[in-house]
Each structure stands twice: as structure tokens, then as C-alpha cells.
Amino acid sequence: MPLWVKSLGGFAVVKNPYSNAGQGVWTITTEEELDDFMKLDYKYDQFIVQSLIGNSKWSSITTSGQFYHVGTVPDKSKKIYVADLRMMVHYDYTIGAFRPLALYARRAEKPLDDNPPSGKESWKMLGTNLSYKDKNGNWQTDTKRLIVVAQNSFNKLGLGVDDLINAYMQAVFATVAVDKLAQRMMSNGNFDTEIFMSLCKDKALFDEILM
């Protein structure tokens, strides 16, 4: 097992930082999943390696402690699911401030188990993105796992007003940070390659941008 997995207690998440919608994300909880990832042919040179947040009994262990999913409110079978919350914001020029625009959540396909996943099953237990490929290779959306802001479904998340305020603030901070970085990279009217390369040393991506 490579050091970058072993140092996180044997569990990790690897991300292609240039992908989207759950594509290019690998959850590593078993040797089988690690082997599958290592065998892939990659276009880019650099990836993001993060600690894996799963059940309290088998999440990654890091120098700052161990984080784990609380999960949704238990259903009738006492099962909980990994879920995430998505909040979109927009800047309203009429009032000079950000406003919430859209809010929804998504849950994983399978419930979160106390035992670590076996084989290659961790994504079904941890992955919340709704995109999937059908038998013809076309991308579709699994709307059955979508949680909209309605009383009979949104309450399953067990969130309070403080959680929604926190989500709003995080969305605003992230939007402002991206905007400021974009302005810095274009401060002289041209794309500043020196700043870009200081932040991302992936030559494959750099060559792609300059095509």
C-alpha cells in the first residue's frame, strides 16, 4: 500500500481537480479499489489526495483527528445515508449583496454501514453525485436520490437554520475567492502564466489551456 494511503489509515479519496459532477473521483477503502485506480491511464500529472470521511468506525485518521458522516435522519429500518447539501448564490446588484439562489441535497445509493465496504462497493455508500452512465454509455441523472426543499423530504437531512447559514457563508466565501483569483490572473489584461504555474504545476493542463 502506497504511503499516501497508509498515512491516512488505509482509506483515502483521490480527485482529478479538473473534473466535475462526481467524475474523476475515486474512494479508496480496499486493495481492489486501490489497484483499479493505479491501473488507470491518466491525462494529467497531478491529483488531489484527501482523507476519506466515512463511518466513525472506519474513516481516515489524520494528524488533526478523525472526521465522519453523521448521516441523514434514520429511516424506518434504522439506516442512515451519506448526504451533501448544495447551495447556489448570486450577486444582486440592486442591493449590492449576495442572495441564495437554489438549494438542494443528494444522498448516496446505499446506507452507511458500520463495517468498511468490501470489494469495490465504497462509492455506492459514499458517493452522492447523481450522474451515472446508462447501458449505452450516455450520462443520465438518478433523480431518486435528489432531496428537494420540501418538508416531507428535506427534514430527512436533520439540518437546522445554523447549518443553512453556514452553507450560505461558505458559498459566498468560495465565490469571492474564485473571483479575486481570476482578477489577479488577468490583472494586466492578459493571462498571467507565471501566477498560474506557481499554483498548478501540471504541464498537461497548462498545455491544454494554451492550445
C-alpha positions, 0 to 999 in steps of 0.5 A: 500500500502506497504511503499516501494511503497508509498515512491516512489509515488505509482509506483515502479519496483521490480527485482529478481537480479538473473534473466535475459532477462526481467524475474523476473521483475515486474512494479508496477503502480496499486493495481492489479499489486501490489497484483499479485506480493505479491501473488507470491511464491518466491525462494529467500529472497531478491529483488531489489526495484527501482523507476519506470521511466515512463511518466513525468506525472506519474513516481516515485518521489524520494528524488533526483527528478523525472526521465522519458522516453523521448521516441523514435522519434514520429511516424506518429500518434504522439506516442512515445515508451519506448526504451533501447539501448544495447551495447556489448564490448570486450577486444582486446588484440592486442591493449590492449583496449576495442572495441564495439562489437554489438549494438542494441535497443528494444522498448516496445509493446505499446506507452507511454501514458500520463495517468498511465496504468490501470489494469495490462497493465504497462509492455506492455508500459514499458517493452522492453525485447523481450522474451515472452512465446508462447501458449505452454509455450516455450520462443520465441523472438518478433523480431518486436520490435528489432531496428537494426543499420540501418538508416531507423530504428535506427534514430527512437531512436533520439540518437546522437554520445554523447549518443553512447559514453556514452553507450560505457563508461558505458559498459566498466565501468560495465565490469571492475567492474564485473571483479575486483569483481570476482578477489577479490572473488577468490583472494586466489584461492578459493571462498571467502564466507565471501566477498560474504555474506557481499554483498548478504545476501540471504541464498537461493542463497548462498545455491544454489551456494554451492550445 
